């Protein structure tokens, strides 16, 4: 029997307690944190330019470089920026693919109540690739639609001369701006809802029946039309739960940050004072040491934050699974397996399929 979005909360909470605390295993928490964060379930410089200068050799001809950065010309800076942008895009695409596979590993982890990354990775590469292709196409389509939604109103406003004489068209600009903002808000909400529904209700179909995302949506759409109120309540409830979870995780993160920051700051001040007393100065070695220590502290902080997030990482997939199981028999059969048949008495004829 299908259950409501509210009733699914109780089942998801109980599932989370059973999987994480009965028994408590730090290795399981660590693996779930790693998988969940990759699956998407969740600048200061310190340099004083007055004291930090490049060495200047008397008689040397000044280099005609980028203002404020002697020795770096425009072409080199442009090449570095281009390389950084390309590397960032490549890293983003790689992480998107990894996250697509991890989405299926997380689904398997909730169903089996055990997280096995290596086994899941080799098993879910095909599903992850299909999901990755769908997400990439969806993002490109969303970008194109955004360009159209933004470009046409701006082109219309320029053609009508609203920006050349804004005071004469102020009422139209204000009214158009309000309508434009509402349309954009509705558009981005719709795109976010589609992503959430795909993650929650299409991925299980892809995982259990090896269909692609488009086929999953073709099957999901009639289900949603048959129960518009139930799915609408699910979306509203998930927004509320996500808001509450974000507040709780944020508070816990701030408390954890203060717990780590206060002793770290004290030790850092003590180390600086001790280093000055010993005659140490800021050079390549001491700066490198400070960076390494800072990276270690940051890694510890991120690890602890990820552990704090594990209950949320488990709860939300479980919430969607229990809600969808009553509407998707294949998922229900996996989530609620039939009890094993009792052993047949000696001499009984074997059952036939």
Secondary structure, DSSP 4 states (H G I P E B T S, - for coil): ----HHHHHHHHHHHHHHHHHTT--HHHHHHHHHHHHHHT--------TTT------TTPPPP--BTTBTT--HHHHHHHHHHHHHHHHHHHHHHHHHHHHHHHHHHHHHHHT---HHHHHHHSHHHHHHHHHHHHHHHHHHHHHHHHHHHHHHHHHHHTTTTTSGGGGHHHHHHHHHHHHHHHHHHHHHHHHHHHHIIIIIHHHHHHH---HHHHHHHHHHHHHHTHHHHHHHHHHHHHHHHHHHHHHHHHHHHHHHHHHHHHHHHHHHHHHHHHHTT---SHHHHHHHHHHHHHHHHHHHHHHHHHHHHHHHHHHHHHHHHHHTT-HHHHHHHTPPPPPPPPPTTPPPP--
